[in-house]
Amino acid sequence: MANILCIGAGYVGGPTMAVIARHCPEHRVVVVDINEERIAAWQSDQLPIYEPGLEEIVFSIRDKNLFFSTETNRHIAEADIIFVSVNTPTKTFGQGAGKAADLQYWEKTARQILENSTSAKIVVEKSTLPVRTAEAMEYILNSNDKGLFFDIVSNPEFLAEGTAIPDMENPDRVLIGGRETPSGQQAIRTIADIYAHWVPSANIVTMNLWSSELSKLTANAFLAQRISSINAIANLCEKTEADATEVAHAIGKDKRIGPHFLRASIGFGGSCFKKDILNLVYLCEYYGLEQVAGYWEQVVKMNEYQKASFVSRMISAMFNSVAGKRIALFGVAFKADTSDTRESPALDVCRALLEEQAIVVISDPHALENARLDLKDVADKVIFEPDPYAAAKEAHAIAVLTEWSLFKELDYKTIHDAMIKPAFLFDGRNILDHKKLYETGFNVYPLGKPAQTHFTR
Ligand SMILES: NC(=O)c1ccc[n+]([C@@H]2O[C@H](COP(=O)([O-])OP(=O)(O)OC[C@H]3O[C@@H](n4cnc5c(N)ncnc54)[C@H](O)[C@@H]3O)[C@@H](O)[C@H]2O)c1
């Protein structure tokens, strides 16, 4: 039996520890956080995050071998293995502001571990971190006069929000990086043994610490780059009557390219892609690799352009003015099946439309509460409406911004009847039946495809 502790009960710490506890009934898993409200929610019937399949697991093992607590110091003392899954946002001040990772939470956690430890431990980097962070961790933790030794292991998390549970249950790979010393190798084996309860050994990949740290940043950079690449082509499609979905299908048939992550959209969001690429850019600049930094930075710039270009197309389609017009935004979560709105492109679209003095109504099945917090500075100008039919009533336009399947199942004839005419529909996720919408009477603007309108000009 091992005492496993996870510091940070967020989108990563909560679901990952729930799955570990489920598969390792002999281990005791405790998840702690400084945020008391969050821990109280993990202990309640209303979990703090929405993730399909999560409730079922948490409710079945909570208080058996999965515990949530705010007593970090006590649990540090008791732990054999500590996963650190605290947030690592982009720095907003001083050197590297706007790009470098802000490691203050991470370093505070390391010092807290040291202060409260009375035995040797394995400390696992679960957060996404700049390459060589483990070295700093080693300096902080092992420069102690208690005679304690800490092994640092990198075990970056690859789960995607919305599919966190299936991603954890059936991972493409589990990555574990450690030192090449005997104790480092033993620490890798200890962490690998946890995952071996349910992950085939061929999918547990071990490597040196720095490769592991850098692999996580690289994976996110490549994923985001694919989105920006197809979005760049989608812009060209809109000018040339080519169809981004058809182009994606054609290139995705090439085994060297593959079909995934080629869906044109209003852009990527979420707490990770932008932050991790900017972190990569900062690292490249730090090592004097200006061209490499510029290459990756362009992925983020393209994403910013995509959101602006979507709004420009809306304004231009609606006779160059949206002032005073009610516009229903369908979806504010950064992707479907999550309540997370961090860096959601929908927030940028909302703000840009408010700048144009539109009356913005946001509808989302799970993310309205988070959106209210994100938009609190403009909350008096935004209407939050859980019912999409009510949101679209007397609206001039609908913009689909999150690919919730719910939006595919709505009765668009009823919606159209209740809208101001001409009624516009901008599908920023290309999830709807555009031909049918056109036939219903909408002027339809899919993304990266020719518009289907009833205007004869
Ligand atoms: N969200 C994702 O999809 C995802 C996927 C893979 C990796 N990651 C990485 O995992 C890390 C965590 O991400 P997240 O989305 O779970 O963040 P989050 O903000 O949802 O959760 C982090 C939690 O850590 C807590 N915390 C901060 N400092 C603490 C301290 N000193 N003691 C105890 N708790 C503390 C915060 O209160 C917060 O609840 C980040 O580095 C992120 O880049 C995230």
The ligand as a Gaussian input file, in Angstrom:
#p B3LYP/6-31G(d) Opt

LIG

0 1
 N       -6.547000      21.253000     -18.154000
 C       -6.006000      20.400000     -18.999000
 O       -6.655000      19.921000     -19.948000
 C       -4.571000      19.978000     -18.830000
 C       -4.120000      18.864000     -19.553000
 C       -2.803000      18.459000     -19.371000
 C       -1.971000      19.180000     -18.526000
 N       -2.428000      20.273000     -17.855000
 C       -1.512000      20.962000     -16.932000
 O       -1.811000      20.533000     -15.610000
 C       -1.600000      21.606000     -14.676000
 C       -2.885000      21.843000     -13.901000
 O       -3.895000      22.211000     -14.819000
 P       -5.433000      22.299000     -14.395000
 O       -6.198000      22.564000     -15.652000
 O       -5.781000      21.145000     -13.540000
 O       -5.374000      23.638000     -13.502000
 P       -6.479000      24.151000     -12.463000
 O       -6.283000      25.603000     -12.358000
 O       -7.827000      23.599000     -12.829000
 O       -6.051000      23.430000     -11.081000
 C       -4.912000      23.741000     -10.373000
 C       -5.260000      23.728000      -8.898000
 O       -4.061000      23.872000      -8.142000
 C       -4.406000      24.570000      -6.962000
 N       -3.192000      25.097000      -6.312000
 C       -2.367000      26.086000      -6.731000
 N       -1.362000      26.243000      -5.859000
 C       -1.557000      25.347000      -4.861000
 C       -0.869000      25.026000      -3.663000
 N        0.244000      25.678000      -3.317000
 N       -1.358000      24.054000      -2.876000
 C       -2.495000      23.395000      -3.216000
 N       -3.186000      23.652000      -4.326000
 C       -2.730000      24.617000      -5.149000
 C       -5.361000      25.650000      -7.436000
 O       -6.143000      26.159000      -6.372000
 C       -6.196000      24.868000      -8.476000
 O       -7.382000      24.342000      -7.915000
 C       -1.151000      22.808000     -15.525000
 O        0.250000      22.845000     -15.533000
 C       -1.661000      22.456000     -16.913000
 O       -0.876000      23.045000     -17.909000
 C       -3.717000      20.675000     -17.978000

